[in-house]
Amino acid sequence: MINDQERGPAEPPAAGDESDSASLQAQLEEERGRAQSYLASWQRTQADFQNYKRRTEDERANERALYNRTLVLNMLPALDDLERGLAALDAETATQGWVEGMRQVQRKFVGALAASGVQPIEAEDQIFDPHLHEAVGQLDGPADTVVRVLQRGYLIGDRVLRPAMVMVGNGVQPSGSAEPAATDADSE
């Protein structure tokens, strides 16, 4: 075994060794650049995948909301008919047992809608709001105020599901009659 002292002074690297070292250094830098490129590509792919997941989750949520909205819109005419039928009952019929059963059905209907985030639009005696109300005519009453609701409107969350169909006051105070005089639009 030869120790360092027996070898003698260290010899300077040969000219070929320096070029090998420079070549290895250049190759190392090239590989580092390639590794950085792969890392950046992987990070972009990961970000794209996260965006894709978020986008598909949003699309699914929007589809569910659309299906719920469609289902509720299809159920509202049945609720409207039930409410009109109950409102048309005379005093004698209103005391019969089956009428209370129909009122319970109506309450369950309204409760199921409320559990789905559907709320009725309060319109009677409110200032007319074209975002919430659909005016179909005018009656004597305070100007720009809803004087009669013909069909209840509904909100789902903060979005209008169906605007309330209303009659708006024309600014003329009603005469002594119990029922406000209707215009041509009321007879339609």
Secondary structure by P-SEA (a helix, b strand, c coil): ccccccccccccccaaaaaaaaaaaaaaaaaaaaaaaaaaaaaaaaaaaaaaaaaaaaaaaaaaaaaaaaaaaaaaaaaaaaaaaaaaccccccccaaaaaaaaaaaaaaaaaaaacbbbbbccccccccccbbbcccccccccccccccbbbbbccccccccccbbbbccccccccccccccccccc
